[in-house]
Amino acid sequence: MKIRNSLRTAKLREKGCRTVRRRGRIYVINKKHPRFKARQG
């Protein structure tokens, strides 16, 4: 999982990427390709 300041580019890397908010943090998850996971902050 990559930790980034901004998730805009992480979200656009692949079609299946979705942003999810969990416990006050914003995550990018991708069910088909888990290597695209990212977290902000």
WOKAMO-V368203 format. One record per backbone hydrogen bond with DSSP energy under -1.0 kcal/mol. NH is the residue of the N-H (numbers start at 1). CO is the residue of the C=O. E is the energy in kcal/mol with one decimal. If there is no record, write none. Layout:
nh | co | e
NH | CO | E
NH | CO | E
This chain:
nh | co | e
2 | 37 | -1.6
4 | 39 | -2.7
11 | 7 | -2.4
12 | 8 | -1.1
17 | 14 | -1.3
18 | 29 | -2.5
20 | 27 | -2.9
22 | 25 | -2.6
25 | 22 | -2.3
27 | 20 | -3.5
28 | 38 | -2.7
29 | 18 | -2.7
36 | 33 | -2.0
37 | 34 | -1.4
38 | 28 | -1.9
39 | 2 | -2.6
40 | 26 | -2.3
41 | 4 | -1.7
